[in-house]
Amino acid sequence: MEIGRKLSGISRRDFFRVAGRYGMSSTLLAAGGFGGAMSLANLAQAAESTYEKRFSKEPKHTLKFGASGFNTRNLLIERAGAIEFARDLEERTDGEIRIEFIGDNQICGQLSCVEKTQQGIVDIYAASTQNSAGGAPYLNVLDYAYMFPSRAAQYHFFYSPASQRILRDPLEKRHGLKFLFTHCELRGLQMGSTFADKPTVTKLEELFGTKNRVTGTQLGRIAMQLLNLNPVPVAWEETLDALKTGLIDGAETWASAVAYANMAPVVSQSVNLKFFCGTEHTSMSAKVFDGLGGELQDAVMESSYFTQALIQGANEAALLNTVGFSEPQLPNTIFAENGVRPAFLADDQIKLAEEMCAPNYNPEPWAQWRERINKWAGGIDTYQEIYDIAREIPADTIAENVEPRRWWRGEA
């Protein structure tokens, strides 16, 4: 059950009153772990119990976790695992590590969390890799067009021991960040008011010439230019108004982001273009990780593995049951309640898009960035290696059936 619905009977003022007494982290952890709808008395009791458990001993390390837009309303819409990771790590270390969870853009936002982690203002952060690419350009390695054919392929890569060599080690060496886990979706176009009265998109050409918001990823911008989608940099916070007023036709992001960011009221169609990664990830300062000591480092990795596996099933379920990103669409979902129409393009239209913009069909526009990223990775061909790993599993594998693996151990 989505946290906003769990807390629907509790006013914002009462929620913050409880949080003021027991702390925001304890209150959020209590709410996230509760099984059904909560009353104010339930929340206060759970928050008190959580607080007493968390503060029963002095931690060796207190880590600040800056989680951009996540708050009480959306933590269980897009299942990116932030609260689950914090809860599991505290329990796994028996309180040796305590997490101070600071969400709702209070300490950092989508574009700034990565830099504040690098600066030591926060120790752990959650934001999309695409928005974080401004402060950590190596994250562009995930954003080659049509490198991943499915969400299953994405999860398979992030579990792969090869992800250590291709993604995680270069990111840590170059940007001082330890990539822990991520949610996996593929980006499409979320069309606003200008598409409200148009038929549901079925042809790629119906999108040509539209003006669309782009994130901080350089490679995503290349793909959009090649697809004639006129990328326009618009701050995430301003995207909703721009879609509502028709200043832009659409925004490139993923389905559950529309739902969790309260964009559904201004989105008319969610077009499943799936042209590059939508990955709301969590990374940690490598310097902080190195300072934990071996046993606690092991705990961080095990909690990351636990959270990655939890996200894999939970977000797939949330897309169907909470977001409403399916055909047929389930009733009482966020998309259904707001009249958002999912537009699932046929395979021939996805293939057309791939032939227009993917590096293996149209290599020249990608050459400069590809060379740069490959150099940062020590000379390996990052695109080709990830492309091949993403196709190690059958094309029809569904995401929840991908086998979890502890990537840092090199497990087969």
KAWOLIN-V808893 format. One record per backbone hydrogen bond with DSSP energy under -0.5 kcal/mol. CO is the residue of the C=O (numbers start at 0). NH is the residue of the N-H. Records with the same first field share a line. If there is no record, write none. Layout:
# KAWOLIN-V808893
CO->NH + NH
This chain:
# KAWOLIN-V808893
1->4 + 5
2->6
4->7
5->37
6->9
10->14
11->15
12->16
13->17
14->18
15->19
16->20
17->20 + 21
18->22
22->26
23->27
24->28
25->29
26->30
27->31
28->32
30->33
38->42
39->43
40->44
41->45
42->46
43->47
44->48
45->49
46->50
47->51
48->52
49->53
50->54
52->55
60->62 + 97
62->99
63->65 + 122 + 123
64->66 + 101
65->125
66->69 + 103
67->104
69->103
70->73 + 74
72->3
73->76 + 77
76->78
77->79
80->84
81->85
82->86
83->87
84->88
85->89
86->90
87->91
88->92
89->94
90->93
92->95
95->59 + 60
97->62 + 99
98->100
99->64 + 101
100->102
101->66
102->105
108->112
111->115
112->116
113->117
114->118
115->120 + 121
116->119
122->284
123->65
124->282
126->280
127->131
128->132
129->132
130->133
131->134 + 135
135->138
136->139
137->140
138->141
139->142
141->276
143->146
146->148
149->153
150->154
151->155
152->156
153->157
154->158
155->159
156->159
159->162
160->163 + 164
161->165
162->166 + 167
163->168
166->170
167->171
168->172
169->173
170->174 + 176
171->175
175->285
176->178
177->179 + 283
180->281
184->277
186->274
187->252
188->190 + 270
189->250
190->267 + 268
191->194
192->195
194->197
202->205
203->206 + 207
204->207
206->209
210->248 + 249
211->231
212->251
213->233
216->220
217->221
218->222
219->223
220->224
221->225
222->226
223->228
224->227
227->208
228->211
229->211
231->213 + 233
234->237 + 238
235->238 + 239
237->241
238->242
239->243
240->244
241->245 + 246 + 247
242->192
248->191
249->212
250->189 + 252
252->187
253->257
254->257 + 258
255->259
256->260
257->262 + 263
258->261
262->265 + 266
263->266
265->267
267->340
268->190 + 270
269->271 + 342
270->188 + 272
274->145
275->186
277->184 + 279
278->128 + 280
279->182
280->126
281->179 + 180
282->124
283->177
284->288
285->289
286->290
288->291
292->296
293->297
294->298
295->299
296->300
297->301
298->302
299->303
300->304
301->305
302->306
303->307
304->308
305->309
306->310
307->311
308->312
309->313
310->314 + 315
311->315
312->316
313->317
314->318
315->319
316->320
317->321 + 322
318->323 + 324
321->333
322->334
323->325
329->332
332->336
333->337
334->338 + 339
335->338
338->340
339->341
340->269
341->343
342->271 + 344
345->348 + 349
346->350
347->351
348->352
349->353
350->354
351->355
352->356
353->357
357->360 + 361
362->365 + 366
363->366
365->369
366->370
367->371
368->372
369->373
370->374
371->375
372->376
373->378 + 379
374->377
379->381
380->384
381->385
382->386
383->387
384->388
385->389
386->390
387->390
388->391
393->396
397->400
398->401
404->406
405->408 + 410
406->409
